Structure formats: C-alpha cells, structure tokens
C-alpha cells in the first residue's frame, strides 16, 4: 500500500467576498379562501323526519404582519357569508360576518411596550 512521507504543504487561496444585493421584506402576508357546499336529502319513508336543504358558505381570511426593529403591526380581515334553502321555504342568511382587527406596538424599553388596537 503506498503511503506519503513528509509534511503536506497547503497554500491559501484568495476568494473574493460575495456581495448579495437583496432587499429585506419586513411584511408577511397570508390569505385563506374557503367555500362550503352542503346538501341534505331525506326520502319519504324516513321515519326520523328531516327537511331537504342546500347550503352554501364562503370565507376569506387575510392577515398581514410588519416587524422591524422595535415596531410591529398586524392587520387581519375575516369575511364570512352563508345562505341556506330549505324545501318549501325562502332562502335564509346563515352567516354574515365582517371582522377587521388592527394592532400596532412600539417597544419603549426591554419590558415596556406602547400598544394600540382598533377593531371593527
């Protein structure tokens, strides 16, 4: 088996520093969208009873967060709407919601924060 005798010589290699031209984004956003469709159908010989119906519901949930140094801001919007149609009845609204929440905070010291909130 061959072997090397003596010390190994290493020479330093000069590498230029890599400059990254990147922008920092302090915003984070998230959006959720949902649709729900429901149908109930009962036969005439069903002894438990029940009403035939069709329902539709929708949801939009949006949230944005901003964090930089000692300042942070969060805004959230929730929209919900739903309708149901029972047999031999008019349509009815089952869900109707608008929720908008805004929060801002500023860190005054290690343990103290100034906090502001607005809800609709």
C-alpha positions, -999 to 999 in steps of 0.1 A, spaced: 0 0 0 15 33 -10 20 60 17 32 96 16 62 105 36 68 141 49 46 171 56 17 182 34 20 217 21 -11 238 19 -13 272 2 -40 298 10 -65 305 -17 -78 341 -21 -116 343 -25 -134 375 -34 -162 383 -9 -197 377 -24 -219 408 -24 -256 400 -21 -279 426 -35 -310 415 -16 -339 436 -3 -353 427 31 -391 425 32 -405 432 67 -440 422 56 -455 387 58 -490 381 44 -513 352 43 -546 346 26 -571 317 30 -602 313 9 -629 286 16 -662 276 0 -685 251 17 -715 234 -1 -738 212 19 -769 192 8 -793 171 29 -818 148 12 -844 127 30 -867 101 15 -904 100 22 -902 67 41 -875 80 65 -892 78 100 -867 102 117 -880 131 97 -860 159 82 -861 187 57 -843 187 24 -819 216 22 -790 231 3 -765 254 19 -736 275 6 -710 293 27 -678 313 19 -648 325 39 -620 349 32 -593 353 58 -564 378 52 -536 387 75 -506 410 71 -477 414 96 -450 440 97 -420 437 120 -390 459 120 -367 468 150 -390 478 179 -421 484 158 -447 458 148 -481 460 131 -507 433 124 -539 437 103 -564 409 99 -596 408 79 -622 380 81 -652 379 58 -679 352 61 -712 347 43 -736 318 41 -771 310 28 -795 280 32 -825 270 12 -849 246 29 -876 227 10 -908 248 6 -891 279 23 -874 310 11 -836 314 13 -822 324 46 -789 340 55 -770 318 79 -737 337 83 -727 373 78 -695 385 94 -671 413 88 -642 414 112 -612 438 108 -585 439 135 -555 462 136 -528 461 162 -496 482 165 -470 481 191 -438 500 198 -412 487 223 -402 515 247 -377 495 267 -369 459 275 -401 453 295 -424 482 283 -445 484 251 -468 511 238 -498 492 223 -526 504 200 -556 484 187 -586 492 165 -613 466 158 -644 467 135 
